[in-house]
Amino acid sequence: MTSPRDSAASPDILNDLVAAALKAGADAAEAVSAERAALSVGVRNGALEDVEREESRDLGLRVFIGRRQATVSASDLSDATRARLVERAVAMARLAPEDPYAGLAPQDRLARGPFPDLDLFDPSNRSAAQLEAVAAETEAAALAVPGVARSEGGHAAASSSRWRLVTSHGFDGAYHGSAFSLGVGVIAEKDGAMERGGEHRSARHLADLPSPVDIGAEAGRRAVARTGPRKIASTTAPVIFENRLAMQILSPLIGAVSGPSIARGTSFLKDRLGQSVLPKGVNLIDDPFRPRGLGSTPFDDEGVAVTRQSIIDDGVLTTWLLNSAAAAQLGLASTGHASRGLAGPPGVSTHSLHLEPGERDLDGLMADAGAGLLVTSMFGPSLNANTGDWSAGVSGFWFDNGALAYPVSEITVAGKLTDLYARMQRGSDLEFRGANNSPSLMFDAVAIAGK
């Protein structure tokens, strides 16, 4: 894997872009650069299926004239294009409607260097031939699982990226990251019926990836376990969401505490700040400084300082998630959760989020529940953001006497999230598989719609 080229992140180009915007009439400006180099390889049945290589260098510019703002972006970094970028951005800002909350982040909220080394970059280099070999090895391990009928393909990838932000009020920060991924999808067959299964893992450092054999074997096991699913009658029973998808039931909570949702009044938690929203003893942590974290960062996308925060502390909601605009609208200070691309003003996002684990493993949760539903796949979730009424299509396994009994499919689970969250029980099986992570979660007395 090669590093992105340095031209877009050279010491002068972003500062020159900001200076040109100010000279053209902007009152304030910020420029960002994003560089990426990536190589991915896919195989099917042991044969090379595709190779994709990407090298991109892009610029974004946001300018302010009073309380008017405009953003533009480009992938052509020539002098002429940059000049047009500045001209177009300033012209657009002059015509934009006023936004009373538009502006750069307050200077006193900016992160100050030197920035912490979060160990986000691994210089390990993988050639296309090496990626093809590990993808084929992963696929072969999955196909070797008894009951697996065919492959949907193995894939391996390596990438490197660099992000830099420069503002007219003195912020200049950059960080470098890498990512390595490996996965495979297969189809298992039983009595003429087929079920898909797969496994995919990503990590900042190559050494942190599970082995091809382990990933392939897990993909095959998951596919075979799903064969022969049954339909079940509608009922009310305990439901456990396994750790790899449990964050999906917590993601509505994150949306409900984001500043823009609170400012619009479209949140089922808008009146719950400082109150219990999860059971006592439960902590939901956003830790942007977690070493090698897939969502870790030394500063947010407005240059604001980030901190480790307990969004939920002992079950109590402690904060909204705020960028500068949402903070200004609510009369608060940014919490360092601005998130943006090259174009458009910043939104809000967490960084490296996890729910602290409980004391019982998945078997322990099932044993406590006795009988119920273990959800291993979820699709089509529906949420009423104002009330918290939620439902989702799911599949997984029915368990009885604390042990898995048989696979089930074509099921819908539903409930009011404020009620479900209050009854949440955590497993001990927290794994850091992505930017947001949770142990398995159990909820008693959930409405299950079946046949």
MIZA-578404 format. One record per atom (N, C-alpha, C, CB): x, z, y; residue in one letter. Coordinates in steps of 0.2 Angstrom, whole numbers, plus 5000, padded with zeros to 4 digits. Glycine has a CB too. Layout:
BEGIN
XZYa ...
***
This chain:
BEGIN
500450004994m 500050005000m 500450005006m 499550065000m 500349965011t 500749955017t 500349995022t 500949885019t 500750015027s 500450045033s 500149995038s 500950095037s 499650015042p 499449965047p 500049955052p 498849995051p 500049895054r 500549875059r 500349915066r 500449795061r 500949925070d 500849975075d 500649945082d 501550005076d 500549875083s 500449845089s 499849875093s 500349775089s 499249885089a 498749915093a 498749985095a 498049905089a 499250025092a 499350095093a 500050105097a 499350135086a 500350055099s 500950065103s 500850105109s 501249995105s 501350135112p 501350185117p 500950155123p 501950215119p 500950095124d 500650065131d 500050035130d 501150015133d 499850005125i 499249955125i 498549995127i 499149925118i 498450055124l 497850085126l 497850115133l 497750145121l 498450145135n 498550165142n 498450115147n 499250205143n 498750055145d 498649995150d 497949975150d 499049935147d 497549975145l 496849955145l 496450005149l 496549955137l 496550075148v 496250125153v 496450115160v 496450195150v 497050105161a 497250085168a 496950025171a 498050085169a 496849975167a 496549915170a 495849925171a 496649855165a 495449965167a 494749975168a 494650015175a 494450015162a 495150065176l 495050105182l 495250055188l 495550165182l 495650015188k 495849965193k 495249915194k 496449925191k 494949905189a 494349855190a 493749885193a 494149825183a 493749955194g 493149985197g 492850045193g 492649935198g 493050055187a 492750115183a 493050175186a 493050105175a 492550225185d 492750295188d 493150335182d 492150335190d 493050315176a 493350345170a 493250295164a 493050415168a 493750305159a 493750265154a 494050295148a 494050195155a 493950265142e 494250285136e 494350225131e 493950345132e 494950225128a 495050165124a 495250195117a 495650125127a 495050155112v 495250175105v 495450115101v 494550205101v 495950135096s 496150085092s 496050105085s 496950065093s 495950055081a 495850075073a 496250015070a 495050075071a 496650035065e 497049995061e 496950015054e 497849995063e 496849965050r 496749975043r 497149915039r 496049975041r 497449945033a 497649895028a 497449925021a 498449895028a 497149875018a 496749895011a 496849845006a 496049905012a 496949865000l 496949814994l 496549844989l 497749814992l 496049804986s 495649824981s 495649774975s 494949844983s 495549794969v 495549754963v 495049774959v 496249754960v 494649724956g 494149734951g 494249694945g 493449704954g 494049724939v 494149694933v 493549704929v 494749734928v 493449654924r 492849664920r 493049634913r 492249614922r 492949674908n 493149664901n 493849644900n 492749604898n 494249684904g 495049684904g 495349624908g 495249674897g 494849584911a 495149524914a 495049534922a 494749454912a 495549504926l 495449514933l 494849474936l 496149484936l 494449514940e 493849484942e 493849464950e 493249524941e 494249514954d 494249494961d 494849534964d 493649514965d 495149514969v 495649544973v 495449534980v 496349514971v 495449594984e 495249584991e 495849624995e 494549614993e 496049595000r 496549625004r 496349615011r 497249585004r 496449675015e 496149675022e 496749705026e 495549725023e 496849675032e 497249695037e 496849685044e 497949665037e 496649745047s 496349735053s 496549775059s 495549755052s 496549755065r 496749795071r 496149775076r 497449765073r 495849835078d 495349825083d 495349875088d 494649835079d 495049855094l 495049895100l 494349915102l 495449865106l 494249965105g 493649985108g 493750015115g 493250035104g 493349995120l 493350025127l 492750045129l 493649965132l 492650105132r 492050135135r 492250155142r 491850195131r 491850125147v 491950145154v 491350175157v 492150075158v 491450215162f 490950245166f 491050225173f 491050325165f 490450215176i 490350205183i 489850255185i 490250135186i 490050305188g 489550365190g 489250385183g 488950335194g 488650385182r 488350405176r 488050345172r 487750455177r 488350285173r 488250225169r 488850215165r 488050165174r 488650195159q 489250185154q 489150115150q 489250245149q 489650085148a 489650025143a 490150035138a 489649965147a 490050005132t 490650005127t 490649925125t 490450045122t 491349905124v 491449845121v 492049855116v 491649795127v 492049805111s 492649805106s 492849735105s 492349835100s 493449725102a 493749665100a 494249675095a 494049635107a 494349615091s 494849615086s 495449575088s 494649595079s 495349535093d 495949495096d 496249535102d 495649425099d 496949555101l 497249595105l 497649565110l 497749645101l 497549495111s 497949455116s 497849485123s 497849385116s 498349475128d 498249495135d 497549465138d 498849465139d 497449405136a 496849365139a 496249405137a 496849295138a 496249415130t 495649455128t 495549525130t 495649455120t 496049555131r 496049625134r 495749625141r 496749665133r 496049575145a 495749565152a 495049555152a 496149515155a 494749515147r 494049495147r 493649555145r 493949435143r 493949595140l 493649655138l 493549705144l 494049695133l 494049715148v 493949755154v 493449735159v 494649765157v 493449665160e 493049635165e 492249645162e 493149565166e 492149625156r 491549635153r 491249705153r 491449605146r 491649755151a 491449825151a 491249845158a 491949865148a 491649835163v 491449855170v 490849825172v 492049845174v 490749755171a 490149725173a 489549755170a 490249645172a 489549765163m 489049795160m 488849865162m 489149795152m 489349905164a 489249975166a 488849975173a 489850015167a 489049925177r 488649915184r 487949905183r 489049865188r 487749875177l 487049855176l 486649905172l 487049785173l 487049945169a 486749995164a 486350045167a 487250025160a 485750065164p 485350125167p 485750185167p 484750135163p 485650235172e 485950295172e 485750345167e 485750325179e 486250375164d 486250425159d 486450485162d 486550405152d 486050535163p 486350605167p 486850635162p 485750645168p 486850625156y 487350665152y 487950625150y 486950685146y 488050565152a 488550515150a 489250545154a 488450445152a 489750535150g 490450555153g 490950575148g 490350615158g 491550575150l 492050595146l 491950675144l 492750585149l 492250695139a 492250765137a 492550805142a 492550775130a 492350865144p 492650905149p 493350925147p 492250975149p 493750915152q 494550925151q 494650995147q 494850925157q 494351045149d 494451115146d 494251115139d 494151165150d 493951065136r 493751065129r 494251025125r 493051045128r 494650985128l 495150935124l 495650975120l 495450895129l 495750945114a 496350965110a 496950955113a 496250935103a 497451005112r 498050995115r 498650995109r 498251055120r 499050945110g 499650945105g 500150995106g 499950875106g 500551005101p 500650955095p 500050975090p 501250965091p 499750915087f 499250925082f 499450945075f 498850855082f 499050985072p 499251005065p 499350945060p 498751055062p 499850955056d 499950905050d 499450925045d 500650905048d 498950885044l 498450895038l 498650865032l 497750875041l 499250835031d 499450795025d 498950745023d 499550855020d 498650705028l 498150655026l 498450585024l 497750645032l 499150585025f 499450515023f 499950525017f 499750485029f 499850475012d 500250475006d 500550405007d 499850485000d 501250395007p 501550325008p 501550295001p 502250335011p 501350324996s 501350284989s 501150214990s 500950324984s 501450164987n 501350094987n 501050074981n 501950054990n 500450044980r 500250014974r 500149934975r 499550044972r 500449904971s 500349824971s 499649804968s 500949794967s 499549744969a 498949724965a 498949724958a 498749644968a 499549714955a 499649714948a 499549784945a 500349694946a 499749834949q 499749904947q 498949924948q 500149954952q 498649904953l 497949924953l 497549894948l 497649894960l 497649824946e 497349794941e 497449834934e 497549724940e 498049854933a 498249894927a 497849954926a 498949904926a 497749994932v 497450064931v 496650044931v 497550104937v 496449994934a 495749984933a 495549964926a 495549924938a 495949924923a 495849904916a 495949954911a 496349844914a 496350004913e 496450064908e 495850104909e 497050104910e 495550114915t 494950154916t 494350124912t 494750164924t 494250054913e 493750024910e 493850024902e 493749944912e 494450024900a 494550024892a 494350094890a 495250014890a 494450144894a 494350214891a 493550224891a 494650264896a 493150194896a 492450194896a 492150164890a 492150174903a 492450104889l 492150064883l 492250094877l 492449994884l 492750134876a 492950164870a 492450224868a 493650194870a 492050244873v 491550294871v 491050274867v 491250324878v 490950304861p 490350274856p 489750274860p 490350324850p 489350214859g 488750204862g 488750164868g 488450274864g 489350154871v 489450104877v 489450034875v 490050124881v 488949994878a 488849924875a 489249874879a 488149914875a 489349884886r 489649834890r 489849864897r 489149774891r 490249834900s 490549854906s 490249824912s 491349844906s 490149854917e 489949824924e 490549814928e 489449874927e 491149834926g 491749824930g 492149884932g 491649784936g 492749884931g 493249934934g 493549914941g 493749954929g 493649964945h 493949944951h 494450004954h 493349934956h 494949974957a 495450024960a 495649994967a 496050024955a 495750044971a 495950024978a 496450074981a 495250024982a 496750044986a 497250094990a 497150064998a 497950084988a 497150115002s 497050095009s 497450145014s 496350095011s 497650115020s 497950155025s 497650145031s 498750145025s 497550195036s 497150185042s 497550225047s 496450195042s 497450205054r 497750245059r 497250235065r 498450215061r 497050295068w 496550295073w 496850335079w 495950345071w 496750305085r 497050335091r 496550325097r 497750295093r 496550385101l 496150385107l 496550405113l 495550435105l 496350365118v 496750385125v 496150385130v 497250325126v 496150435134t 495650435140t 495950445146t 495250495138t 495550425151s 495850425158s 495950495161s 495350385163s 495750545157h 495850615160h 496350655156h 495150655160h 496750615152g 497450645150g 497450655142g 497450705153g 496950635138f 497050645131f 497350585128f 496350655128f 497750595123d 498150545119d 498250575113d 498750515123d 497950555108g 497950585101g 497950525096g 497550635100g 498250535090a 498250485084a 498350525078a 498750425085a 498050495073y 498150525066y 498150465061y 497650575064y 498550475056h 498650425050h 498350455044h 499450405050h 497950415040g 497750435034g 497750375029g 496950445035g 497750405022s 497750355017s 497150375012s 498450355013s 496950325008a 496450345003a 496650304996a 495750325005a 496550334991f 496550294984f 495950304980f 497250324980f 495650254977s 495050264973s 495150234967s 494450244977s 494750254962l 494750224955l 494050244952l 495250254951l 493750194949g 493050204946g 492850144941g 492550204951g 492350154938v 492050114933v 491350124932v 492450114926v 490950064930g 490250074929g 490150044922g 489850044934g 489750074917v 489650044911v 488850044909v 490050074905v 488650014904i 488050014901i 488050034894i 487649944902i 487650094893a 487550114886a 486950094883a 487650194886a 486850084876e 486250054873e 486050094867e 486349984871e 485450114867k 485150144861k 484450124859k 485150224863k 484350104853d 483750074851d 483450024856d 483150134851d 483949974858g 483749924862g 483649934869g 483149894860g 483650004871a 483550024878a 484250034881a 483150084879a 484350014888m 485050024891m 484950064897m 485249954893m 485550104898e 485550144904e 486250134907e 485450224902e 486250144914r 486950134917r 487250204918r 486850104924r 487850204919g 488250264920g 488950244923g 488350314914g 489250294927g 489850274930g 490150334933g 489750224935g 490850324935e 491150384938e 491650344943e 491550424933e 491750384949h 492150354954h 492450414958h 491750314959h 493050414959r 493450464962r 493850434968r 493850504958r 493950474973s 494350454979s 494750514981s 493950424985s 495350504984a 495850554986a 496250534991a 496250584980a 496450574996r 496950555001r 497650534998r 497050615006r 497850574992h 498550564989h 498450544982h 498850634989h 498850494980l 498750464974l 498850514968l 499350414973l 499250564969a 499350614964a 498650664963a 499850664966a 498250664967d 497650704967d 497050664963d 497350724974d 497150604962l 496650564958l 496650584950l 496750484958l 496050594947p 496050604940p 496350544936p 495350624937p 496550554930s 496850494926s 496350444925s 497150524920s 496550384924p 496150334922p 495750344915p 496450264921p 496050384911v 495750404904v 495150454906v 496250434899v 495250494910d 494750544912d 494150514915d 495050604916d 494350474920i 493750444924i 493350394919i 494050404930i 493750354915g 493350314911g 492950354906g 493850264907g 493250404903a 492850444898a 492250474901a 493350494895a 492250504907e 491750534910e 491150474912e 491950564917e 491350414914a 490850364915a 490550344909a 491250304918a 490850344903g 490550324897g 490050384894g 491050314891g 490350444895r 489950504893r 489250504897r 490350564894r 489250494903r 488650494908r 488250444906r 488850494915r 488450384904a 487950324902a 487650344896a 488350264902a 488050364891v 487750374884v 487250434884v 488350394879v 487350484888a 486950544889a 486250524892a 487250594893a 486250474896r 485650454899r 485150404894r 485750414905r 485450384889t 485050344884t 484450374881t 485450314879t 483850334880g 483250364877g 482850414882g 483450394871g 482850404888p 482450454893p 481750454891p 482550434900p 481450514892r 480750524891r 480450534898r 480650584887r 479750524898k 479350544904k 479050604903k 478850484906k 478950644908i 478750714907i 478050724911i 479250774909i 477650764910a 477050774913a 477150814920a 476550814909a 476750804925s 476850834931s 476850914930s 476350814936s 477250954933t 477251024932t 477651054938t 477651034926t 477651124938t 478051154943t 478551194939t 477651204947t 479251194940a 479751224936a 480351224940a 479851174930a 480851264938p 481551264941p 481851194941p 481951314938p 482251184946v 482551114947v 483251134949v 482251064952v 483751104945i 484451114947i 484751044949i 484851144941i 485051044955f 485450974957f 486150984955f 485250964965f 486450944951e 487150954949e 487550944955e 487350904944e 488150964955n 488650974961n 488750904964n 489251004959n 488850854960r 489050784963r 488550754968r 489250734957r 487950784967l 487350754972l 487050814976l 486850714968l 487250874975a 486850934978a 486850924986a 487150994976a 487450894988m 487450894996m 486850844998m 488050864998m 486550804994q 486050764996q 485350804998q 485850714991q 485350864995i 484750904997i 484950945003i 484550944991i 485550955005l 485750995011l 485850945017l 486451025009l 485950885016s 486050835021s 485450835027s 486150765019s 484850845025p 484350855030p 484450915034p 483650865026p 484750965031l 484951025035l 485451005041l 485151085031l 485950965039i 486450945044i 486150905049i 486950905040i 485650855047g 485350825052g 484850865057g 484950765049g 484550915054a 484150955058a 484451005063a 483750995053a 485151015062v 485551055067v 485951015071v 485951105063v 485950945071s 486350905076s 486050905083s 486350835073s 486450905088g 486250915095g 485750865097g 486850915099g 485850795095p 485350745097p 484650765094p 485550685095p 484550785088s 483950805085s 483650865089s 483950825078s 484050915091i 483750975094i 483550955101i 484251025095i 483950905105a 483750885111a 483150845111a 484350845114a 482950805106r 482350765106r 481750815103r 482450705101r 481950865101g 481350915098g 481150885091g 480850915103g 481550845088t 481350815081t 481750845076t 481450735081t 481650915075s 481950955070s 481551005067s 482650975073s 481551015060f 481151065057f 481551135058f 481051055050f 482151135061l 482451195062l 482551215070l 483151195059l 482251175074k 482351185081k 482251255084k 481951135085k 481851295081d 481751365083d 482151415079d 481051375083d 482651395075r 482851435070r 483651465071r 482851405063r 483851445077l 484551465079l 484651545079l 484751435085l 485151565075g 485151645075g 484751675070g 485051675082g 484351635066q 483951655061q 484151635054q 483251635062q 483951675049s 484151655042s 483751595040s 483951715037s 484151545037v 483851485035v 484051475027v 484051425039v 484551505025l 484851505018l 484851575016l 485451475017l 484851595009p 484851665007p 485451705010p 484851664999p 485351765010k 485951815012k 486551805008k 485651885012k 487151805011g 487751795007g 487951725007g 487651815000g 487551675009v 487751605008v 488151575015v 487151555007v 488651545014n 489051515020n 489151445019n 489751555020n 489051405024l 489151335024l 489651325030l 488451295026l 490251295027i 490851295031i 491051225033i 491451335028i 491151215039d 491451145041d 492251165043d 491051115047d 492651135039d 493351155040d 493751085041d 493651195034d 493851065047p 494251005049p 494951005047p 494150985056p 495251065046f 495951075044f 496051085037f 496151135048f 495651065033r 495751075025r 496251025024r 495151065021r 496851045021p 497350995019p 497150935014p 498051025016p 497350875016r 497150815012r 496350805011r 497450825005r 496050835016g 495250825015g 495050755017g 494950875020g 494550725014l 494350665016l 494050655022l 493950635010l 493750715025g 493450715031g 493850755037g 492750745031g 494450775035s 494850815039s 495150775045s 495450855036s 495250815051t 495450785057t 495750835062t 494850745060t 496250815066p 496550865071p 496150865077p 497250845072p 495650825078f 495250825084f 494650775083f 495650795091f 494050785087d 493450745086d 493550685090d 492850785088d 493050635089d 493150575092d 493050565099d 492650525088d 492950625103e 493050625110e 493650655112e 492450655113e 494050675107g 494750715109g 494650785110g 494950685115g 494050815108v 493850885109v 494150925103v 493050895109v 494450985105a 494751025099a 494251045094a 494951085103a 494451045088v 494051055082v 494251125080v 494051005077v 493751165076t 493851225073t 493551235067t 493651285078t 493751285063r 493451295057r 492851335059r 493851335051r 492251315057q 491651345059q 491151365053q 491251305064q 490851425053s 490351435048s 489651415051s 490351515046s 489451355050i 488751335052i 488251375050i 488651265050i 488251395044i 487851455041i 488251505039i 487351425035i 488151565042d 488551625040d 488151685038d 488951655047d 488251705031d 487751755028d 487051735028d 487851815031d 486951665028g 486251635028g 485951625034g 485851685024g 486351645040v 486051635047v 486351575050v 486251695051v 485951535053l 486151475057l 486451495063l 485551425058l 487151475064t 487551505070t 487551455075t 488151525067t 487551395074t 487651345079t 487351275078t 488451335080t 487251245084w 487051165083w 487651125083w 486651145089w 487651065080l 488251025080l 488150975086l 488250975074l 488650985091l 488650955097l 489250905099l 488551005102l 489050855102n 489550815105n 489450825113n 489550735104n 489850795117s 489850815124s 489150805127s 490350785128s 488850745126a 488250725129a 487650775126a 488050655127a 487650785120a 487150835117a 487250905120a 487150835110a 487850925121a 487950985124a 487750995131a 488751005123a 487850935135a 487650935142a 486950945142a 487950875145a 486550905138q 485850905138q 485550975137q 485550855133q 485851005132l 485651075130l 485951135134l 485751085123l 486351115139g 486651165143g 487151205139g 486151215146g 487551175134l 487951215130l 488651175130l 487751215123l 489151195126a 489751165126a 489851135119a 490351225126a 490251075119s 490351035113s 490651085108s 490850975115s 490451075102t 490751105096t 491251065092t 490151125091t 491451005095g 491950965092g 491750925086g 492551015090g 491050905087h 490750865082h 490650795084h 490150895079h 490950765089a 490850695091a 491050645085a 491150685098a 490750595084s 490950545079s 490750475082s 490550555072s 491250435082r 491050365084r 491450315081r 491250365092r 491250255082g 491550195080g 491950165086g 491150145076g 492050095085l 492350065091l 491850045096l 492749995089l 491250035095a 490750015099a 490250065100a 490449945098a 489950075105g 489350125106g 489650195108g 488950125100g 489250235111p 489350305113p 489450345106p 488850335118p 489750405107p 489850445101p 489150475098p 490250505102p 489150485092g 488550525089g 488850585087g 488250485083g 488550615082v 488750685079v 488850685072v 488150735081v 489350715069s 489450725062s 489850785061s 489850655060s 489850805055t 490250865052t 490950825050t 489950905046t 491450865048h 492050845047h 492150855039h 492650875051h 492350915037s 492550925030s 492150985028s 493350935029s 491550975026l 490951025025l 490951045018l 490350995027l 490851115017h 490751135010h 490251195010h 491351145006h 489851205005l 489551265004l 489851304999l 488751245001l 490051365001e 490451414997e 490051424990e 490551475000e 490451424984p 490051434978p 489851504976p 490551414972p 489351504971g 489151574969g 489551594963g 488451564967g 489251634958e 489651664953e 489451634946e 489551734953e 488951594945r 488751574939r 488851494938r 487951584938r 489151474933d 489251404932d 488551364930d 489751394926d 488651304929l 488051264928l 487651294921l 488151194927l 488051304916d 487651334910d 487351404912d 488151344905d 487651444916g 487351504918g 486751494922g 487851544922g 486751444927l 486051434930l 485551414925l 486251374935l 485651364921m 485151344916m 484951404912m 485451294911m 485451444910a 485251504906a 484751554909a 485851544903a 484851564916d 484451604920d 483751574921d 484751614927d 483751504922a 483051474923a 482651474916a 483151404925a 483051464911g 482651454904g 482551384903g 482051494904g 482051354906a 481851284906a 481751254913a 481151284901a 481851194913g 481751164919g 482051094919g 482051204925g 482251064925l 482451004926l 483151004929l 482050954931l 483650964926l 484350954929l 484350884932l 484850964924l 484450884939v 484450814942v 485150794942v 484150824949v 485250734940t 485950704940t 485950634944t 486150684933t 485350614946s 485350554950s 484750554955s 485250484945s 484850534961m 484250534966m 484250474970m 484350594971m 483650454971f 483550394975f 482950394980f 483550334971f 482950354985g 482350354989g 482050414992g 481750324986g 482550464995p 482250524998p 481850515004p 482850574999p 481350555005s 480950545011s 480850615014s 480150525009s 480950615021l 480950675025l 480450665031l 481650695027l 480050715032n 479750725039n 480150765043n 478950755038n 480550745048a 481050775051a 480750835055a 481450735056a 480050835057n 479750885061n 479550945057n 479150855065n 479350925051t 479050985047t 479551005041t 478350955044t 479950965039g 480450975033g 480150965027g 480551045034g 479550925027d 479250905020d 479650855017d 478550885021d 479850865011w 480350815008w 480150795001w 481050855008w 480350734999s 480250714992s 480850664990s 479550684991s 480950654984a 481450604981a 481250584974a 482150634982a 481450524972g 481450504966g 482050524962g 481350424965g 482050554956v 482550584952v 482550564945v 482650654953v 483150574942s 483150564935s 483650614933s 483350494932s 483750634926g 484150684924g 484050704917g 484250744929g 483950774916f 483850804909f 483350864910f 484550824906f 482950864905w 482550924904w 482950974900w 481850914901w 482951034902f 483351084898f 482851144896f 483951124902f 482951174890d 482551224887d 482951274884d 482051184882d 482751334884n 483151394881n 483851394884n 483151384874n 483951364890g 484551364894g 485051314892g 484951434893g 484851264888a 485251204885a 484951144886a 485451214878a 485351084887l 485051024888l 484651004882l 485550974890l 484050974883a 483550954878a 483550874877a 482850984879a 483450844883y 483350764882y 483350744889y 482650744878y 483550674890p 483550644896p 482850624899p 484050584896p 482750624905v 482050614908v 482150564914v 481750674910v 481650524915s 481750474921s 481050464924s 482050414919s 480950434929e 480350414933e 480050474935e 479950374929e 480350514939i 480150584941i 480250584949i 480450644938i 479750624952t 479850644959t 479750714960t 479250604963t 480250744964v 480250814966v 480050814973v 480950844964v 479750874975a 479550874982a 479450944984a 478850844983a 479450964990g 479351024993g 479551035000g 479851074989g 479351085003k 479551105010k 480251135011k 479051145014k 480751095014l 481451115014l 481551195016l 481851075018l 481151215021t 481251285024t 481151335018t 480851295030t 480651315014d 480451355008d 480951355003d 479751345006d 481151295001l 481651284996l 482351314998l 481751204995l 482551305004y 483151335006y 483151405005y 483351315013y 482651435007a 482551515006a 482651534999a 481951535009a 482551494994r 482551514987r 483151484984r 481951494984r 483651454987m 484251424984m 484651474981m 484551384990m 484851454975q 485451484971q 485951444970q 485151514964q 486651464971r 487251424970r 487551434963r 487651444976r 487851374961g 488251384955g 488951394957g 488251314951g 489451404953s 490151414954s 490551354954s 490451464949s 490251294953d 490651234951d 490751184957d 490251194946d 490951214962l 491151174968l 491751134967l 491351224974l 491751064968e 492251024968e 492350984974e 492150974962e 492950974977f 493050934983f 493150864981f 493650964987f 492550824980r 492550754978r 492450704984r 491950744974r 492250734990g 492150694996g 492250735002g 491550654996g 492050705008a 492050745014a 491550805014a 491850695020a 490950795011n 490450855010n 490350875003n 489850825014n 490450935002n 490450954995n 490051024994n 491150964993n 489751024988s 489251084986s 489351094979s 488551064988s 489251154977p 489151174970p 488451154968p 489251244968p 488351154961s 487651144959s 487151194962s 487551144951s 486551174964l 486051214967l 485451214963l 485951184974l 485151274962m 484551284959m 483951314963m 484651334953m 483351284962f 482751304966f 482251324961f 482551254971f 481951374962d 481351394957d 480751364959d 481251474956d 480251354955a 479551334956a 479551274961a 479151394960a 479851214959v 479851154963v 479251114960v 480551124963v 478951074964a 478351034962a 478750964959a 477951014967a 478550954953i 478850894949i 478250844947i 479250914943i 478250784950a 477750734948a 478050684943a 477550694954a 477750684937g 477950644931g 477350594930g 478150684925g 477250584923k 476750534921k 476050564922k 476850524914k 
***
